[in-house]
Amino acid sequence: MLLIFFLVTTMMKKWEMQIPLTLPTMTSSLSTTRAGKEAVIIAVDEKKNVYQVVGHDAYSGESTYLPVKDLSAFLSELRNSRGVETNIDVTAYRTVPVSTVIEIFDQCQIQGFTHTRVRLGSKPY
């Protein structure tokens, strides 16, 4: 009798493990709400140097960087020329301390920029 009990419960357990799932349709991870040309990209490297990404070739993966000597002056000039609604992407290597990225993000917020996001990766862009 005990043997029959274990056989029946084992069979029922196999049925319970098979849960029908309906997976969502696949979507792209790329943002469709922001175009790369509209966003100002500020990159930080491992030595805490700050750059502006002025050009990026998606096919070759090469980017063109301009060094930013004074971030506050750069952000102030950007605010005066394009306004606080400008999209800003702060990108950094994974090895850059988070505190450095937060300082740059905070400076963007202090200058009044409301559309700022942070991206961490293997390359600044």
VOVEXLO-546271 format. One line per field, with one value per residue (C-alpha): residue number from 0; x, y, z. Coordinates in nm, 3 decimals. Example, Ala and Ser with C-alpha at 12.3 -4.5 7.8 and 13.67 -1.06 7.14 Angstrom:
% residues 2
seq (0,1);
px (1.230,1.367);
py (-0.450,-0.106);
pz (0.780,0.714);
This chain:
% residues 125
seq (0,1,2,3,4,5,6,7,8,9,10,11,12,13,14,15,16,17,18,19,20,21,22,23,24,25,26,27,28,29,30,31,32,33,34,35,36,37,38,39,40,41,42,43,44,45,46,47,48,49,50,51,52,53,54,55,56,57,58,59,60,61,62,63,64,65,66,67,68,69,70,71,72,73,74,75,76,77,78,79,80,81,82,83,84,85,86,87,88,89,90,91,92,93,94,95,96,97,98,99,100,101,102,103,104,105,106,107,108,109,110,111,112,113,114,115,116,117,118,119,120,121,122,123,124);
px (0.000,0.285,0.446,0.128,0.106,0.460,0.398,0.080,0.233,0.539,0.319,0.117,0.435,0.547,0.216,0.248,0.596,0.468,0.318,0.203,0.363,0.284,0.601,0.582,0.689,1.055,1.144,1.462,1.658,1.737,1.549,1.299,1.210,1.551,1.759,2.135,2.180,1.955,2.131,2.453,2.678,2.923,3.176,3.403,3.705,3.900,4.125,3.818,3.871,3.547,3.475,3.191,3.111,3.065,3.047,2.980,2.988,2.753,2.902,3.269,3.211,3.449,3.367,3.505,3.565,3.630,3.789,3.585,3.820,3.557,3.232,3.041,3.131,3.043,2.702,2.635,2.713,2.496,2.207,2.235,2.254,2.008,1.801,1.742,1.521,1.832,1.881,2.210,2.360,2.639,2.835,3.123,3.343,3.239,3.565,3.490,3.386,3.014,3.079,3.243,2.942,2.707,2.906,2.866,2.498,2.452,2.620,2.374,2.085,2.222,2.246,1.875,1.882,1.578,1.642,1.961,2.039,2.340,2.477,2.756,2.946,3.278,3.329,3.198,2.987);
py (0.000,0.237,0.162,0.257,0.582,0.683,0.592,0.800,1.104,1.090,1.093,1.386,1.581,1.549,1.697,1.988,2.078,2.142,2.489,2.634,2.975,3.239,3.440,3.805,3.908,3.995,4.364,4.557,4.688,5.008,5.316,5.434,5.753,5.915,5.958,5.945,6.276,6.457,6.336,6.491,6.206,6.267,5.984,5.907,5.680,5.477,5.775,5.989,6.203,6.351,6.365,6.460,6.201,6.407,6.126,5.754,5.510,5.224,4.998,5.025,5.101,5.398,5.714,6.067,6.230,6.590,6.637,6.842,7.044,7.202,7.009,7.290,7.539,7.284,7.214,7.585,7.656,7.361,7.487,7.838,7.717,7.423,7.455,7.224,6.987,6.855,6.478,6.392,6.044,5.991,5.683,5.518,5.212,4.947,5.008,5.376,5.428,5.479,5.788,5.956,5.882,6.008,6.333,6.397,6.303,6.540,6.825,6.773,6.785,7.097,7.273,7.197,6.922,6.698,6.434,6.270,5.900,5.686,5.395,5.168,4.942,4.822,5.140,5.491,5.460);
pz (0.000,0.084,-0.249,-0.436,-0.240,-0.343,-0.706,-0.723,-0.548,-0.772,-1.082,-0.946,-0.870,-1.234,-1.351,-1.109,-1.237,-1.588,-1.572,-1.904,-1.969,-2.225,-2.280,-2.387,-2.733,-2.774,-2.776,-2.832,-2.537,-2.725,-2.623,-2.882,-2.697,-2.722,-3.031,-2.979,-3.165,-2.918,-2.604,-2.478,-2.371,-2.089,-2.048,-1.753,-1.787,-1.530,-1.448,-1.369,-1.680,-1.815,-2.189,-2.418,-2.685,-3.001,-3.254,-3.252,-3.544,-3.457,-3.724,-3.631,-3.262,-3.273,-3.082,-3.092,-2.753,-2.650,-2.306,-2.059,-1.838,-1.611,-1.584,-1.409,-1.682,-1.951,-1.796,-1.746,-2.111,-2.217,-2.004,-2.151,-2.511,-2.515,-2.197,-1.902,-2.104,-2.281,-2.252,-2.080,-2.064,-1.809,-1.917,-1.734,-1.724,-1.474,-1.288,-1.226,-0.863,-0.827,-0.615,-0.917,-1.137,-0.865,-0.835,-1.209,-1.194,-0.897,-1.084,-1.370,-1.125,-0.950,-1.287,-1.332,-1.594,-1.554,-1.822,-1.698,-1.697,-1.605,-1.809,-1.686,-1.924,-2.053,-2.261,-2.197,-2.510);
